[in-house]
Amino acid sequence: MAKDQNAVLRQLPIAVGILGGTLLMLNRLLTPALTDSQARSDVMGVILSAILILTGLIWQQVQPKLPDAVQLIGEEGFDLAEDLPESIQTELAWSSHLLLTNTVTRSILVWYGDRVLLRRGILGNNPEVKPGAIVQRVLSSQKPVYLVNLALYPGRIEFDYLPENTQGVICQPIGKVGVMILGANAPRSYTKQDETWIAGISDKLANCLASVEAIEQ
């Protein structure tokens, strides 16, 4: 399970606000004679305590708890099509390394031209890819699909080539004949910035693969 490193900081203003308000109330109850200056100080103290509690509650909304991560079921691996030009192998290796080290991606697969070019990260048991309805929709529409919580989608059975407990999936088109499939170990874990970056890497791969096809023809 992933640990939220900021959980204590988000709770701190609430705890301090409640503690301050409690101490003010005890001080008021234990004071036999209340002066005007003390009354004004108590009012300011109550306001500050309320502000601290409100700040803590706002932080709970602005910095929500991170989704729980799981340990994906599978073995770490790196399979790369050996018959590809060296330049394409290098591009695929570097792009997949960037995604695995800089995003929540734990499993990545590149399918292009009716075959698998790359499998990397935590690998599923099935090495073959048969594009299902979701992948076919990505190819036909040329628009990515982000399944934020894979367990909630009946169509998840088509991703049997990913670890069985994959939590989130992005299907990103690579030109008109390919797709990059990314698996995460936590639901709702990709940010908009991640999605933009993934799209940029996919476009770069599409250009590289298309240029090789043009040379070979």
Buried (B, 14 or more C-beta within 10 A) or exposed (E): EBEBEEEEEBEBBBEBBBEBBEEBBEEBEEEEEEEEEEEEEBEEBBEBBEEBBEBBBEBEEEEEEBBBBBEBEBEEEBEBBEEBEEEBBEBBBEBBEBBBEEBBBBBBBBBBEEEBBBBBBBBBEEEEBEBBEBBEBBBEEEEBBBBBBBEEBEBBEBBBBBBEBBBBBBBBBBBEBBBBBBBBBBBBBBEEEBBEBBBEBBBBBBEBBBEBEEEEE
